[in-house]
Amino acid sequence: MSAGPGFSSPPVARRVRHLVLVLCWLLPVAGPAAPQRVVSINLCTDELALLLARPGQLVAVTHLVKDPQLSSYWHKASMLRSHNNSLEQILSFEPDLVLASRLTPVLLRNRLRRLGIQVYLLPVATDTTQVKQNLRALGKLLGTSDKADLLAGRLQRQLRKLNHPGAATPALKVLTYYPGGWTRSGDTLLNHLVALAGMQNLLPASSHDWSTLSVEQLLRLDPDLLILVRPDDTAPSLSMLLMQHPALGYYRQRRRVVTLPTRWLSCGSPSVARALQRLYRFRHGRPGR
């Protein structure tokens, strides 16, 4: 006989209801579904997405990542469609997630959001900790946390092997030099790697970040080591003329130059370990000045 009004439910029914509630409490709550159509509109998000996305998940990247001079992962992008960051092109890929950075024009980011498209802003990495954090954050967003943890762990092991400059060894005084005579100081990823390798940038931290350095200024500062950041391409250009200046030849003859390919430092990706490895080897294997 079923329980009528005013009567308690049978004990079996209560136990079943209690069991259902317990099971509901124990079962994991399903999170948001991973995006299915991802478009990257920044070189740095291009690189990380190429490393982390599932097959078919990343549908378009910028044309920059396909340039071997700018990216270490150009070969991974060769089969993907690319765009020039116009709103029309981005929308043509029907994305449910757009990967951008703070350098992406605010107007473009806002227009995408107003159209109901999720926009993720990747923080700029100024140290290796942020590189690992970016890998894990983007991996979580794409639903590939296992892959992100693997890459971040591998990078950590590579850095741990190299991060032993020796406290008793005086830091080498260095300058970083880019095509066109540009240099950087302050809180940058390269300066972080310089410090990890047991070196010190001769230029004081500047709020301007980028500045030009004439050959005369370079010779007056006379660094122990000149770090050239340049593309591998030797095609002549006005910006590359300075790289052939006799003053730089003076440092080369004395083995006081180390060259880092632009593609290793374009973004905060696992390729920064290669830059640190080259600096570290020079620091601990260079002949006396």
C-alpha positions as CSV (number, residue, x, y, z in Angstrom):
1,M,0.0,0.0,0.0
2,S,1.4,3.4,-1.0
3,A,1.7,6.1,1.7
4,G,-1.2,8.5,1.6
5,P,-1.3,12.1,2.8
6,G,0.1,12.6,6.2
7,F,2.1,9.3,6.2
8,S,5.9,9.1,6.0
9,S,7.5,7.6,2.9
10,P,8.6,4.0,3.3
11,P,12.2,3.6,4.6
12,V,13.4,2.0,1.3
13,A,12.2,5.1,-0.6
14,R,14.1,7.4,1.8
15,R,17.2,5.4,1.4
16,V,17.0,5.4,-2.4
17,R,16.5,9.2,-2.4
18,H,19.5,9.6,0.0
19,L,21.7,7.5,-2.2
20,V,20.8,9.5,-5.3
21,L,21.7,12.8,-3.5
22,V,25.0,11.3,-2.4
23,L,25.9,10.2,-5.9
24,C,25.0,13.6,-7.3
25,W,27.3,15.2,-4.8
26,L,30.2,12.9,-5.6
27,L,29.9,13.1,-9.4
28,P,32.1,15.9,-10.9
29,V,30.4,18.9,-12.3
30,A,30.9,19.2,-16.0
31,G,32.9,22.3,-16.9
32,P,32.3,24.4,-20.0
33,A,33.0,22.6,-23.3
34,A,36.3,23.2,-24.9
35,P,36.1,25.6,-27.9
36,Q,35.9,23.9,-31.3
37,R,36.9,26.7,-33.7
38,V,39.9,28.7,-32.4
39,V,41.4,31.6,-34.3
40,S,44.7,33.2,-33.2
41,I,45.3,36.9,-34.0
42,N,48.7,37.3,-32.3
43,L,52.1,35.7,-33.0
44,C,52.5,34.6,-29.4
45,T,49.1,33.0,-29.2
46,D,49.8,31.4,-32.6
47,E,52.9,29.7,-31.2
48,L,51.3,28.4,-28.0
49,A,48.1,27.3,-29.7
50,L,50.1,25.4,-32.3
51,L,51.8,23.5,-29.4
52,L,48.6,22.9,-27.4
53,A,45.5,22.7,-29.6
54,R,43.9,19.4,-30.6
55,P,43.9,18.4,-34.3
56,G,41.3,20.5,-36.1
57,Q,40.7,22.8,-33.1
58,L,42.9,25.7,-34.4
59,V,41.4,26.9,-37.7
60,A,43.5,30.0,-38.5
61,V,46.7,31.8,-37.4
62,T,48.4,35.0,-38.4
63,H,50.8,35.1,-41.4
64,L,53.6,36.0,-39.0
65,V,53.9,32.5,-37.5
66,K,54.5,31.0,-41.0
67,D,57.8,33.0,-41.3
68,P,60.8,30.9,-40.3
69,Q,62.6,34.1,-39.4
70,L,60.0,35.0,-36.8
71,S,58.8,31.7,-35.3
72,S,60.4,28.4,-34.3
73,Y,57.1,26.7,-35.0
74,W,56.5,27.8,-38.6
75,H,56.4,24.2,-39.8
76,K,53.5,23.4,-37.6
77,A,51.5,26.3,-39.2
78,S,52.2,25.4,-42.8
79,M,48.9,23.6,-43.4
80,L,46.7,26.1,-41.5
81,R,44.9,29.1,-43.1
82,S,46.2,32.5,-42.2
83,H,44.8,36.0,-42.1
84,N,45.9,39.7,-41.8
85,N,43.9,40.5,-38.6
86,S,41.0,42.1,-40.4
87,L,37.6,41.7,-38.7
88,E,36.1,40.3,-41.9
89,Q,38.7,37.6,-42.3
90,I,38.5,36.6,-38.6
91,L,34.7,36.3,-38.8
92,S,34.9,34.2,-41.9
93,F,36.4,31.4,-39.9
94,E,33.3,31.4,-37.6
95,P,35.4,31.2,-34.4
96,D,34.0,30.4,-30.9
97,L,37.2,31.6,-29.4
98,V,39.8,34.2,-30.5
99,L,43.2,34.3,-29.0
100,A,44.7,37.8,-28.7
101,S,47.1,39.8,-26.5
102,R,47.2,43.3,-24.9
103,L,49.0,44.4,-28.1
104,T,45.9,43.6,-30.1
105,P,44.0,46.8,-31.0
106,V,41.3,47.4,-28.4
107,L,38.8,48.3,-31.1
108,L,39.1,44.9,-32.7
109,R,38.9,43.1,-29.4
110,N,35.7,45.1,-28.4
111,R,34.0,44.5,-31.7
112,L,34.6,40.8,-31.5
113,R,33.2,40.7,-28.0
114,R,30.1,42.7,-29.0
115,L,29.5,40.0,-31.6
116,G,29.4,37.4,-28.9
117,I,32.8,35.9,-29.5
118,Q,35.0,35.0,-26.6
119,V,38.3,36.8,-26.7
120,Y,41.2,35.5,-24.5
121,L,44.1,37.9,-23.8
122,L,47.4,36.2,-23.3
123,P,49.7,38.0,-20.8
124,V,53.0,39.2,-22.0
125,A,55.8,36.9,-20.7
126,T,58.7,38.8,-19.1
127,D,60.1,35.7,-17.3
128,T,60.1,32.0,-17.6
129,T,57.6,31.6,-14.8
130,Q,55.0,33.5,-16.9
131,V,55.9,31.4,-19.9
132,K,54.9,28.2,-17.9
133,Q,51.8,30.0,-16.5
134,N,50.7,30.9,-20.0
135,L,51.1,27.4,-21.3
136,R,49.0,26.0,-18.5
137,A,46.3,28.7,-18.7
138,L,45.9,28.3,-22.4
139,G,46.0,24.5,-22.1
140,K,43.1,24.7,-19.6
141,L,41.1,26.9,-21.9
142,L,41.6,24.6,-24.9
143,G,40.9,21.5,-22.9
144,T,44.5,20.2,-23.3
145,S,45.8,20.6,-19.7
146,D,47.8,17.4,-19.9
147,K,49.7,18.5,-22.9
148,A,50.4,21.9,-21.3
149,D,51.6,20.3,-18.1
150,L,54.0,18.1,-20.1
151,L,55.4,21.1,-22.0
152,A,55.7,23.3,-18.9
153,G,57.4,20.4,-17.0
154,R,59.9,19.8,-19.8
155,L,60.7,23.6,-19.9
156,Q,61.2,23.6,-16.1
157,R,63.7,20.6,-16.4
158,Q,65.6,22.4,-19.1
159,L,65.9,25.6,-17.1
160,R,66.9,23.7,-13.9
161,K,69.9,22.2,-15.7
162,L,71.1,25.7,-16.8
163,N,70.3,27.9,-13.9
164,H,73.6,27.5,-12.0
165,P,75.7,30.6,-12.9
166,G,77.8,30.4,-9.7
167,A,77.6,33.1,-7.0
168,A,81.4,33.6,-6.8
169,T,81.7,34.3,-10.6
170,P,81.4,38.0,-11.4
171,A,78.5,38.8,-13.7
172,L,79.4,39.6,-17.3
173,K,78.4,43.0,-18.4
174,V,76.4,42.8,-21.6
175,L,74.4,44.8,-24.1
176,T,71.6,43.5,-26.3
177,Y,71.6,44.8,-29.9
178,Y,68.9,44.5,-32.5
179,P,68.8,45.4,-36.2
180,G,68.7,49.2,-36.7
181,G,70.7,49.8,-33.6
182,W,67.9,49.1,-31.2
183,T,68.3,47.8,-27.7
184,R,66.1,46.9,-24.7
185,S,66.4,47.4,-21.0
186,G,64.2,46.8,-18.0
187,D,61.7,44.0,-17.4
188,T,62.0,41.9,-20.5
189,L,62.2,38.2,-21.2
190,L,65.7,38.5,-22.7
191,N,67.0,40.4,-19.7
192,H,65.5,37.7,-17.5
193,L,67.4,35.1,-19.5
194,V,70.6,37.3,-19.3
195,A,70.3,37.3,-15.5
196,L,69.7,33.5,-15.3
197,A,72.9,33.0,-17.3
198,G,74.9,35.0,-14.8
199,M,75.1,38.2,-16.8
200,Q,74.0,41.8,-16.3
201,N,72.6,44.4,-18.8
202,L,74.8,47.5,-18.8
203,L,71.9,49.7,-19.5
204,P,69.7,50.7,-16.5
205,A,66.1,49.8,-16.5
206,S,64.1,52.3,-18.5
207,S,60.4,53.0,-18.7
208,H,60.8,53.4,-22.5
209,D,61.9,49.8,-22.9
210,W,63.1,50.2,-26.5
211,S,65.8,52.8,-27.3
212,T,68.5,53.3,-29.9
213,L,72.2,52.8,-29.3
214,S,74.8,54.3,-31.6
215,V,78.0,52.6,-32.4
216,E,79.9,55.3,-30.5
217,Q,77.8,54.7,-27.4
218,L,78.3,51.0,-27.7
219,L,82.1,51.4,-27.9
220,R,82.1,53.8,-24.9
221,L,80.1,51.3,-22.8
222,D,82.4,48.5,-23.9
223,P,80.5,45.5,-22.8
224,D,82.1,42.1,-22.0
225,L,79.6,40.6,-24.3
226,L,77.4,41.9,-27.2
227,I,74.2,39.9,-27.6
228,L,72.9,40.3,-31.2
229,V,69.3,39.4,-31.7
230,R,68.7,39.1,-35.4
231,P,67.0,36.9,-38.1
232,D,69.0,34.2,-39.8
233,D,68.1,35.7,-43.2
234,T,71.1,37.5,-44.6
235,A,69.2,39.4,-47.2
236,P,70.5,43.1,-47.4
237,S,68.3,45.7,-45.7
238,L,68.9,49.1,-44.1
239,S,68.2,47.8,-40.6
240,M,70.8,45.0,-41.1
241,L,73.6,47.3,-42.4
242,L,74.6,48.2,-38.8
243,M,75.2,44.5,-38.1
244,Q,78.1,44.6,-40.5
245,H,79.8,47.6,-38.9
246,P,83.5,47.2,-38.3
247,A,82.9,47.9,-34.6
248,L,80.9,44.7,-34.3
249,G,83.7,43.0,-36.2
250,Y,86.0,44.1,-33.4
251,Y,83.9,42.2,-30.9
252,R,83.5,39.2,-33.1
253,Q,87.3,38.9,-33.5
254,R,87.7,38.8,-29.7
255,R,84.9,36.3,-29.3
256,R,82.7,38.8,-27.4
257,V,79.6,38.3,-29.6
258,V,76.8,35.8,-29.2
259,T,74.0,35.7,-31.7
260,L,70.4,34.7,-30.8
261,P,67.9,34.1,-33.7
262,T,64.9,36.4,-33.5
263,R,62.5,33.4,-33.7
264,W,63.7,32.1,-30.3
265,L,62.7,35.3,-28.6
266,S,59.7,36.6,-30.6
267,C,57.4,35.3,-27.9
268,G,57.4,33.6,-24.5
269,S,57.4,30.0,-25.7
270,P,59.5,26.9,-24.9
271,S,62.0,28.0,-27.5
272,V,63.4,30.5,-24.9
273,A,65.2,27.5,-23.4
274,R,67.4,27.4,-26.5
275,A,68.4,31.1,-26.1
276,L,69.3,30.5,-22.4
277,Q,71.3,27.4,-23.3
278,R,73.4,29.4,-25.8
279,L,74.0,32.2,-23.3
280,Y,74.8,29.7,-20.6
281,R,77.3,27.9,-22.8
282,F,79.1,31.1,-23.7
283,R,79.1,32.3,-20.0
284,H,80.7,29.1,-18.8
285,G,82.9,28.2,-21.8
286,R,84.1,31.5,-23.1
287,P,87.9,32.2,-23.3
288,G,89.3,34.9,-21.1
289,R,88.9,38.4,-22.3
